[in-house]
Amino acid sequence: MASSQNKHVPGNKYNTAPASPLTPKTRLERLLLNRELRKFNKIFNPTDALADGLKEAEHFANDSVSKEAESSGPLNEEAFLEAVDGGERPPKQRLLVVANRLPVSAVRKGEDSWQLEISVGGLVSALLGVKEFDARWIGWAGVNVPDEIGQKALSTALAEKRCIPVFLDEDVVHQYYNGYCNNILWPLFHYLGLPQEDRLATTRSFQSQFDAYKMANQMFADVVNKHYEEGDVVWCHDYHLMFLPKFLKEHNSKMKVGWFLHTPFPSSEIHRMLPSRSELLRSVLAADLVGFHTYDYARHFESACIRILGLEGTPEGVEDQGKLTRVAAFPIGIDSDRFIRALELPQVQDHMKELKERFAGRKVMLGVDRLDMIKGIPQKILAFEEFLEENPEWRDKVVLLQIAVPTRTDVPEYQKLTSQVHEIVGRINGRFGTLTAVPIHHLDRSLDFHALCALYAVTDVALVTSLRDGMNLVSYEFVACQASKKGVLILSEFAGAAQSLGAGAILVNPWNITEVASSISYALNMPANEREKRHDHNFKHVTTHTSQEWAAMFVSELNDTIVEAQLRTRKVLPLLPIKVAVEQYMQSNNRLLILGFNATLTEPADSLGRRGGQIREMELRLHPELKEPLKKLCDDQKTTTVVLSGSDRTILDEVLSFLQLSSSLLIMLSDQLLVMQNFGEYNMWLAAENGMFLRLTSGEWMTTMPENLNMDWVDSVKQVFEYFTERTPRSHFELRETSLVWNYKYADMEFGRLQARDMLQHLWTGPISNAAVDVVQGGRSVEVRAVGVSKGAAIDRILGEIVHNQGMKTPIDYVLCVGHFLAKDEDIYAFFEPELPSESPGIVKSKSPDPVGLPVPKVPSGRTRSKGHLKKQRSMSALEWNSLGSAGWRPIVNDRVSVHEGSSVLDLKGENYFSCAVARKLSNARYLLGTSDDVVTLLKQLADASSST
C-alpha cells in the first residue's frame, strides 16, 4: 500500500501520506504545514527532555574526547531514544552534510589508532537539534593520511561519529585550501579584492590553484557518490565546495542537492573580477536550492547570474531554459537554550561573581572577534579612544574587554594587523590609564565556553564593528546571555546579523569613527526602559530563530523545491525522439521540412562566453557540418525544405549585386541577418520576414502580404527606437519591411530590461495607441509588427505556392518543423497539428505565455482559406531605400504571386508530425532539441535516410 502512495510524489520515498482534498497544493501551504508539524513535535514529543539532557551532556563534555570514551554522541542518543520508544520507528530521511572540515579533529596515536577531538560549532549544534533527519557528515579531517592502514583506521573511528572522511594530500590542500579558498575566494567575497601574483606566497598561479580547487571538489563528489542512497538529501556548505553541486548532478541528475554560503556574496561588480566567475556560478546553479544568510547576499548572487551569465532572474530564483534554481535567504541562528542553560551552572556563576567584583563601579564593554582584517578591531578601538577624548567623565567608569582570537598567524598581513592592534591598545592605555586601572583589556586568545558565557552576562554594551561579515553570531550569543542585564548591542551594518537584530541594536558604520564613538555614548547613557525594549525584541528573535530551526527550514525547503521541480518538469518539453522521427520519415511518401535559421542552422555561440563578440555574433554563419546533409535532403524528390526566418531581405539585394548574379550561391536567412553560403545548386525555399516574402533559390522574391497591410505607424515607431538606441549602449534596431526590431542582447542586462519597459510605455501611450500592430517582446528584444504578420499566419499561403509551383499531387504525410521561434510565431506549430479525437500518447504540450502578457493566438485546425491572385514581387534596391529619406517608409508591392490553398494537400497523422523547439524548454512545440548541434545530428540522420531510400 505504501508503495502505491509513494507514487504521488515521484522520487521522494518519504511522502507516504495518501493524497486527499486537504493535501496542500502550493509551496507556501506545504512549508507552513511543515512548520506547524515541527512546532507540534517540539511541544508534544515525550522524548525531547531526555534528548536535551543527552545533548547538554555532549556539549559540556571535555574538549578532547577519545573515541572509546565518547558515549553521549548522536549515535548513542539515537539508540537510547529508540529503546525508550519501545517499538519500531519510521525511517528517517538521510541528510548528507558536506563541508570542507569535519566537526572533529583527528590526532594519530599509532599506526591504526586515532584520537578524535570534537568541535561543537554552530553547524554541529544546528544539526544535532534536527531530529527528523538522520545526518551524516562528509569532509576533510584536517590531517594528511597517506597510508592505507591509517585511512582505514580513521574511517572506522569516524564512522562511530557518523562522519565520513575525504582524504586530501598536502599539495592539494595547499593549493585548494590555502591557495584558492583562502587567498582568492575568501578575500574577494569579503570585498578585499584579488591578490596580485607577487603576493601569492608559495602558491604558483591562479590557474594551478583553480585546477586544485576543482580536483578537490571532485574528490568530495566521489565520496558523496559512494555513500549516497536513493532519497538522500545532500547539503553542501560554503565557498570551498562551489563545484560540488555540478559534479553531483552530473553523476545523478535526480539527487537532491542544496548549497549554502556562510560568508557574504559580493556585488556582481566584485564577483566579475574572478577569472573563473562563470564556471563557479554555473556550478552552484546546478543545485536545487541555493541559500544565503541575508537577502542582500541572495540578491547579489542573482544579479551576478543575470549580468555575467545573462540568465533570467525571477522572484523565486534564477531560471535557465526552464530549469529553476531556487535562491533564498536563511538566516542562521544559535542554540540559544545552550547559552541560557549554561548561565545556571555553578562554574559560570562563579565566573560572573569574579568579573563583577573585578570591574565593580565600571561599565563593561565587550568585543569578541577573530583577529582578522574584516572584524574592524582597529576601528573599534579608535572609536573607543575618541569616546574617551570627548567624554572625560567616563574615563575611570568604563572598561573595554577585547577578546581577539589569533588566526593564520603565519600570514604576514595578519602579523601586521596584530602589531597594529597592540600598538593602538598600548597607546590608549598609556594615555588614559592609571596605576590601578586601564581602559582596555586586550586578550590574544580564546576563552572556554563557561568563561565566555559569564563575560556575556556581565557586559553592559557589546560592540561588533565588522567591516564585512557573513552573519556574526557573537551578537546572538550576547543577546542570549542578557536575560537579566539587558545590555545594549552596537552592531555594524555590514554584518549579516544587522538584517535580523537591527531593530533592537544600534546600527553603525564602522568606518565612521565619530559615529561609533557617539553610539557608545548613547548606549552607556540609554534609559533602562529603552534598553529593556531593545533587548526583548532581539531576545525573542534569537530564541525563536535558532540554529535547529534554520537547519530544519533549509532541508524542508529543499525537499519542497524538489516537489516543485517535478511539477515544473511536467511542463518542460520532452527531448525529440530522433530515432522515431527518422523511422517515420523513411516510411512517408511526401515530406515537408520547415527549418528556422538563428540558433537552429547556425554555428553555436562562443562556448567560452567571451564578451566583445557582438560584431562576430551578428554575422551569423551556417553550421559548418550542415552543407552535406542539406544537399542530400534537397536532392531527395520526396522532400521539400523551407528555411523560414524573421529577417528582412534587403541584404540579399546587396549580395546579388556584388556577386553579379552568380548562380553558384545560396543566401539563407536568419532572425538577424541574411547569410551567404556557396549553395547555388540547392533546391529549397526561403521565406523572409516571418513568411511575408518567399522565393525558390533559383527564382525571385514574391510577397505573401495581405493587400490591406497598414504601415503608417512605421515612422513614429522608428523615432522611438532611435531614441532608445541612443540611450542604451550596445543596443541596435533593425528596420524591416513589415516590422521594426530593437535588440538589447549585448547591453547591460538589467539596464536593457528597464529601457525595454520604458519603451513599451512610450509605445502604448503614443505611436501605436491606435495602430493595428502587435508588440512582441523576446528575451532581449522588442518588435513591433503589423497585425497578421506571423509565421503561422503565412504558412498556409507559403504552402499553397509551393504546392502550385511543384505541381504537387501526392499529399504531404510527414512534417518536421524545427526552430527557435518567438512565442508569437509559435502559432506555426499549431497550424500543422492534426485534428485528432484525443491527444496521441507520448505527445506532451506545454503552454508558454507571451512575455508581454498578450495571449498567444491559437490557430484553428481548419485552415484559413485565402482567395485571390497575386503577382511576382521584386526586391527593393538599396537606392530605392535611400531615396525614401524623410518621406517615410512604404513597402513596394507591385508584383504578387497567387496564393493557393496549402492546407488541402496535408494528409497528416499524429505520429508523422514532429514540431520541435530549439533551446526553448517552455514552448508550444511537441519536442525539444537542446542546441544547433542537436539539429545537425537530426538532419544528418534524415539525410542518410534519404540516401538509403
Secondary structure as GFF3:
##gff-version 3
##sequence-region A 1 949
A	DSSP	alpha_helix	2	6	.	.	.	ID=ss1
A	DSSP	alpha_helix	27	44	.	.	.	ID=ss2
A	DSSP	alpha_helix	48	59	.	.	.	ID=ss3
A	DSSP	alpha_helix	74	85	.	.	.	ID=ss4
A	DSSP	beta_strand	93	101	.	.	.	ID=ss5
A	DSSP	beta_strand	104	110	.	.	.	ID=ss6
A	DSSP	beta_strand	113	118	.	.	.	ID=ss7
A	DSSP	alpha_helix	122	128	.	.	.	ID=ss8
A	DSSP	beta_strand	133	140	.	.	.	ID=ss9
A	DSSP	alpha_helix	148	159	.	.	.	ID=ss10
A	DSSP	beta_strand	163	165	.	.	.	ID=ss11
A	DSSP	alpha_helix	170	173	.	.	.	ID=ss12
A	DSSP	pi_helix	174	185	.	.	.	ID=ss13
A	DSSP	alpha_helix	186	189	.	.	.	ID=ss14
A	DSSP	three_ten_helix	197	199	.	.	.	ID=ss15
A	DSSP	alpha_helix	206	227	.	.	.	ID=ss16
A	DSSP	beta_strand	233	237	.	.	.	ID=ss17
A	DSSP	three_ten_helix	239	241	.	.	.	ID=ss18
A	DSSP	alpha_helix	244	251	.	.	.	ID=ss19
A	DSSP	beta_strand	256	260	.	.	.	ID=ss20
A	DSSP	alpha_helix	268	271	.	.	.	ID=ss21
A	DSSP	alpha_helix	277	285	.	.	.	ID=ss22
A	DSSP	beta_strand	289	292	.	.	.	ID=ss23
A	DSSP	alpha_helix	295	309	.	.	.	ID=ss24
A	DSSP	beta_strand	312	314	.	.	.	ID=ss25
A	DSSP	beta_strand	317	320	.	.	.	ID=ss26
A	DSSP	beta_strand	323	329	.	.	.	ID=ss27
A	DSSP	alpha_helix	336	342	.	.	.	ID=ss28
A	DSSP	alpha_helix	346	358	.	.	.	ID=ss29
A	DSSP	beta_strand	363	370	.	.	.	ID=ss30
A	DSSP	three_ten_helix	373	375	.	.	.	ID=ss31
A	DSSP	alpha_helix	377	390	.	.	.	ID=ss32
A	DSSP	three_ten_helix	392	394	.	.	.	ID=ss33
A	DSSP	beta_strand	398	405	.	.	.	ID=ss34
A	DSSP	alpha_helix	412	432	.	.	.	ID=ss35
A	DSSP	beta_strand	440	443	.	.	.	ID=ss36
A	DSSP	alpha_helix	449	458	.	.	.	ID=ss37
A	DSSP	beta_strand	461	464	.	.	.	ID=ss38
A	DSSP	alpha_helix	474	480	.	.	.	ID=ss39
A	DSSP	beta_strand	488	492	.	.	.	ID=ss40
A	DSSP	alpha_helix	498	501	.	.	.	ID=ss41
A	DSSP	beta_strand	506	508	.	.	.	ID=ss42
A	DSSP	alpha_helix	513	524	.	.	.	ID=ss43
A	DSSP	alpha_helix	528	544	.	.	.	ID=ss44
A	DSSP	alpha_helix	547	569	.	.	.	ID=ss45
A	DSSP	alpha_helix	578	587	.	.	.	ID=ss46
A	DSSP	beta_strand	591	595	.	.	.	ID=ss47
A	DSSP	alpha_helix	614	618	.	.	.	ID=ss48
A	DSSP	alpha_helix	627	635	.	.	.	ID=ss49
A	DSSP	beta_strand	639	644	.	.	.	ID=ss50
A	DSSP	alpha_helix	650	659	.	.	.	ID=ss51
A	DSSP	beta_strand	666	669	.	.	.	ID=ss52
A	DSSP	beta_strand	674	677	.	.	.	ID=ss53
A	DSSP	beta_strand	685	688	.	.	.	ID=ss54
A	DSSP	three_ten_helix	689	691	.	.	.	ID=ss55
A	DSSP	beta_strand	693	696	.	.	.	ID=ss56
A	DSSP	beta_strand	702	703	.	.	.	ID=ss57
A	DSSP	alpha_helix	714	727	.	.	.	ID=ss58
A	DSSP	beta_strand	732	735	.	.	.	ID=ss59
A	DSSP	beta_strand	739	743	.	.	.	ID=ss60
A	DSSP	alpha_helix	749	765	.	.	.	ID=ss61
A	DSSP	beta_strand	773	777	.	.	.	ID=ss62
A	DSSP	beta_strand	781	786	.	.	.	ID=ss63
A	DSSP	alpha_helix	791	806	.	.	.	ID=ss64
A	DSSP	beta_strand	814	819	.	.	.	ID=ss65
A	DSSP	three_ten_helix	823	826	.	.	.	ID=ss66
A	DSSP	alpha_helix	827	832	.	.	.	ID=ss67
A	DSSP	alpha_helix	878	884	.	.	.	ID=ss68
A	DSSP	three_ten_helix	885	887	.	.	.	ID=ss69
A	DSSP	three_ten_helix	903	905	.	.	.	ID=ss70
A	DSSP	three_ten_helix	910	912	.	.	.	ID=ss71
A	DSSP	beta_strand	913	918	.	.	.	ID=ss72
A	DSSP	beta_strand	927	929	.	.	.	ID=ss73
A	DSSP	alpha_helix	932	948	.	.	.	ID=ss74
###
